[in-house]
Amino acid sequence: MNELGLDPASLEPAAAIDIKLVEALANIVARLGLSEIELKRGDLEIRVARQVVAAPAPGAAVAPAPAPPVPPTGKAPGNAARSDAPGTVKSPMVGTAYLRASPDAPPFVELGSSVRAGEKLMLVEAMKTFNEIVAPRAGTVTAILVEDGQPVEYGQPLLVIE
């Protein structure tokens, strides 16, 4: 036992961890926009995770102490119950959802908008790249399940087209 009350023999596996391997995993997480990655080799387990922080839309000024949130007009009541609807569009990646091209631009779609298959619905920014989220089918937007600038996870419901 050492002065910390730890058995030095129990520290050997930690000392054998290849720092370059941990750095390589961290680079993969960052490059692919993942929230975490885990590697298991025998008794060795390494998990690298990152916290996703929302970034402002391009050209947006960072405002000091925003006012209390006001529900956007494009949100439908009871959205939580609608997130499993057949026409739910889910996020293909971890990132930040933007409902408009810039803070002063109109939203791509609003509640009640008719959309065609392939029409742009919103953007998801991941690693400073803006990815278009397009309608997988034609229909009417019946629910918008995220707010402009909201962080989203892979597979998270974004909106519903019926």
LINMO-V370143 format. One record per backbone hydrogen bond with DSSP energy under -0.5 kcal/mol. NH is the residue of the N-H (numbers start at 1). CO is the residue of the C=O. Records with the same first field share a line. If there is no record, write none. Layout:
NH: CO ; CO
This chain:
2: 6
5: 2
8: 6
10: 7
11: 7 ; 8
12: 8 ; 9
15: 11
16: 12
17: 14
19: 17
21: 18
22: 18
23: 19
24: 20
25: 21
26: 22
27: 23
28: 24
29: 25
30: 26
31: 27
32: 28
33: 29 ; 30
34: 29
37: 48
39: 46
41: 44
44: 41
46: 39
48: 37
50: 35
53: 51
60: 57
63: 61
75: 72
79: 76
81: 78
82: 78 ; 79
83: 79 ; 80
85: 82
88: 85
89: 159
90: 88
91: 156
95: 152
96: 125
97: 150
98: 123
101: 106
105: 102
108: 99
112: 141
113: 110
115: 139
118: 135
119: 116
121: 133
122: 133
123: 98
124: 131
125: 96
126: 124 ; 129
129: 126
131: 124 ; 129
133: 122
134: 132
135: 119
139: 115
141: 113
142: 140 ; 160
143: 160
145: 143 ; 158
146: 158
149: 97
150: 97 ; 147
152: 95
155: 91
156: 153
158: 89
159: 89
160: 143
161: 87
162: 140
